[in-house]
Amino acid sequence: MSCDFLGLALPGVQELSPYVPGKPVEELAREFGLDPAEIIKLASNENPLGPAPMALKAIQEALPELTRYPDGNGFALKQAVSRRFGFDLSMITLGNGSNDVLELLARAFLAPGSEVVFSQHAFAVYPIVTQAVGATAVQVPAREWGHDLEAMAAAITPATRLVFIANPNNPTGTWIERAEFEAFMAQVPEQVLVVLDEAYTEYVTADDALNGFDFIDRCPNLIVTRTFSKAYGLASLRVGYAISHPQVADVLNRVRQPFNVNSLALAAAAASLEDTAYLAESRRANREGMLQLEQGFRELGLGWISSRGNFIAVDLGREAAPVYQGLLREGVIVRPVAGYGMPNHLRVSIGLPQENKRFLDALARVLNGE
Ligand SMILES: *Cc1c(COP(=O)(O)O)cnc(C)c1O
């Protein structure tokens, strides 16, 4: 009988389920004997347009330097972020994806006994980074699939160190109104750090939408995270960042791996920020694709959760797992969200018009039992 290695892990780690990513195209091709070129993946909220042309050019130019370590301070990218949004370099923390920043926050500020508040149906990485360091996750029931900020404020205790808020939230697509957030921040004690995860903010088109950057100067305990994985189309390169009080950035910098963002990611991200035509086209394509999917769901008699992201959770009104399997057989990969407490929903990323159509046609066939 060998040693019980699981039993040696932190209790919080023993209770964790590993993050389940969207099924890769190659994996489905292998399992079902399908041609990868015939498969569409609408499962990981990736930008269907491919990377920004300016990012690809920057990567080409950076390739000969691959033998060198990247700039551990990410100076050029921080400068690009600073130019674009007006924050001092001392307020910027770069991450290997914004998930890296979430983990740095957990590692730097949490210990066993610390409590972390987040919402039911919120992003799966929040419980992972919390429990990985032995802290206690406090999950607050959602209201109409979205964050109930009043209940979240009420869940804060003297042991609370962090609050995670996703706006828009993944996988629900729900959002928080500016006034609601303002009222929330007024209630949170200053020693509780509030992490506003804005991974999808570039897709939000409403003029009066909540923008965490507007609150940074007035709320020293606010940390806003953003990513290049979604609207900027660089999911595979892994690069994101946080804007925070300089002292919070200093703390994160102490626990960060020295070279956590690679040189191609640094170059591509800085170039993407300049590619405003690409971003505008990504937003336009997303708006159109969202309308196309909503129209398709309407025709199929299905409900959905209104979304401001680049994805939408459709309500099948029955267990979604068999429908997910049926779609796989059709060569269409979407995302089951039973693990998020949503067994009747599937999360579908907005694709190109022809991909959205293929998904809707396949969904109609699967639902009709064809
Ligand atoms: C995709 C996503 C992220 C971004 O992850 P990266 O590590 O930057 O790729 C962060 N938060 C939420 C809610 C997401 O859905």
The ligand as an ORCA input file, in Angstrom:
! r2SCAN-3c Opt
* xyz 0 1
  C     -11.087     34.177    -19.563
  C     -11.211     34.810    -18.232
  C     -10.103     35.383    -17.624
  C      -8.813     35.509    -18.347
  O      -7.964     34.504    -18.181
  P      -6.487     34.661    -18.752
  O      -5.692     33.996    -17.707
  O      -6.176     36.121    -18.858
  O      -6.476     33.986    -20.069
  C     -10.241     35.997    -16.396
  N     -11.433     36.066    -15.807
  C     -12.532     35.561    -16.369
  C     -13.838     35.740    -15.699
  C     -12.445     34.902    -17.590
  O     -13.532     34.364    -18.133
*
